[in-house]
């Protein structure tokens, strides 16, 4: 773990489905690279697919990244050591994040502990380590183009979208052509 990130211009949550199509993964990686060059801080969870695409892009431009992991060692093989990159890692969600996550998942009590940890770290991705510093925007891809996560109960992206919606964090979903155009213009 390195020092906390330099003061970024903005923070964004970059995440999405593990089944994100290849063309969207390429777009996410390119966005991660471009936004890092503009001093945007990436918050992500390092899950395969979308999270790792944003992560690779941000690191390729020496960007700042906050990794919110469900447990120590999660996806260790995906971690990149890139000169100039600044990665700050929270190795597991806080108790407050777990309590917040419970409020946003309709079947919380039926979930196994690892599933709860995965969903709890989504609260940090959207709201930061202190759960009081919301991202300026959440960028994702879902098959249905959801921006509120209402129909995605078992999905971590749905969890993050519900938390973002409740906390007033704008969502740009790459499954929506208008949102892709907004991201192209994002500074």
Residue pairs with C-beta under 8 A, 6 or more apart in sequence:
1 87
1 88
1 89
2 86
2 87
2 88
3 86
3 88
4 88
5 41
5 64
5 65
5 66
5 86
5 88
6 64
6 86
8 39
8 40
8 41
8 64
9 38
9 39
9 40
10 39
10 40
10 41
10 136
10 137
11 40
11 41
11 42
11 43
11 66
11 128
11 133
11 135
11 136
12 35
12 40
12 41
12 42
12 43
12 135
12 136
12 137
12 138
12 139
13 43
13 44
13 125
13 126
13 135
13 137
13 138
13 139
13 140
13 160
13 164
13 169
14 28
14 31
14 32
14 42
14 43
14 44
14 50
14 51
14 54
14 55
14 58
14 139
14 140
15 44
15 45
15 47
15 50
15 51
15 54
15 122
15 125
15 138
15 139
15 140
15 156
15 157
15 160
16 24
16 28
16 49
16 50
16 51
16 140
16 141
16 142
16 157
16 174
17 49
17 50
17 140
17 141
17 142
17 143
17 155
17 157
18 47
18 48
18 49
18 50
19 49
19 143
20 28
20 49
20 50
20 53
20 141
21 141
24 50
24 141
24 174
24 175
25 49
25 50
25 53
26 53
27 174
27 180
28 50
28 53
28 54
28 57
28 139
28 141
28 174
29 53
29 54
29 56
29 57
29 60
30 57
31 54
31 57
31 139
31 183
32 42
32 53
32 54
32 55
32 56
32 57
32 58
32 60
32 61
32 63
33 57
33 58
33 60
33 61
33 63
34 57
34 61
35 42
35 57
35 58
35 63
35 186
36 42
36 57
36 58
36 59
36 60
36 61
36 62
36 63
36 64
37 61
37 63
38 187
39 63
39 64
40 63
41 63
41 64
41 65
41 66
42 54
42 55
42 58
42 63
42 64
42 65
42 66
43 65
43 66
43 68
43 124
43 125
43 126
43 128
43 135
44 51
44 54
44 55
44 65
44 66
44 67
44 68
44 125
45 51
45 67
45 68
45 69
45 70
45 118
45 121
45 122
45 125
45 156
46 52
46 55
46 67
46 69
46 74
46 75
46 78
46 79
47 75
47 118
47 156
48 75
48 78
50 140
50 141
50 157
52 75
52 78
54 139
55 65
55 67
55 78
55 80
56 80
57 63
58 64
58 65
58 85
59 65
59 80
59 82
59 85
59 87
60 82
62 82
62 83
62 84
62 85
62 86
63 85
63 86
64 85
64 86
64 87
64 88
65 85
65 86
65 87
65 88
66 87
66 88
66 89
66 90
66 124
66 128
66 129
67 87
67 88
67 89
67 90
68 90
68 93
68 121
68 122
68 124
68 125
68 129
69 75
69 89
69 90
69 91
69 92
69 121
70 92
70 93
70 114
70 117
70 118
70 120
70 121
71 91
71 92
71 114
71 117
72 91
72 92
79 87
90 121
90 124
90 129
92 117
92 121
93 101
93 117
93 120
93 121
93 123
93 124
94 124
94 129
94 131
96 131
97 120
97 121
97 123
97 124
97 131
98 116
98 117
98 120
100 120
100 123
100 127
100 131
100 163
101 108
101 116
101 119
101 120
101 122
101 123
101 159
101 163
102 108
104 123
104 159
104 162
104 163
104 166
105 111
105 119
105 153
105 159
106 153
107 153
107 154
108 116
108 119
111 119
118 156
119 156
119 159
122 156
122 159
122 160
122 163
123 131
123 163
124 131
125 135
125 160
126 134
126 135
126 138
126 160
126 163
126 164
126 167
126 169
127 133
127 134
127 135
127 163
127 167
128 134
128 135
134 164
134 167
134 168
134 169
135 164
135 169
136 169
136 170
137 169
137 170
137 171
137 172
137 186
138 160
138 161
138 164
138 169
138 170
138 171
138 172
139 171
139 172
139 174
139 183
140 157
140 160
140 161
140 171
140 172
140 173
140 174
141 173
141 174
141 175
142 152
142 155
142 157
142 158
142 161
142 173
142 175
143 175
144 151
144 152
144 175
145 173
145 175
145 176
146 152
146 158
146 161
146 173
147 161
147 165
147 171
147 173
147 176
148 161
148 162
148 165
148 171
149 155
149 157
149 158
149 159
149 160
149 161
149 162
149 164
149 165
150 158
150 162
151 158
152 158
152 159
152 161
161 171
163 169
164 170
164 171
165 171
172 179
172 180
172 182
172 183
172 186
173 179
174 180
174 183
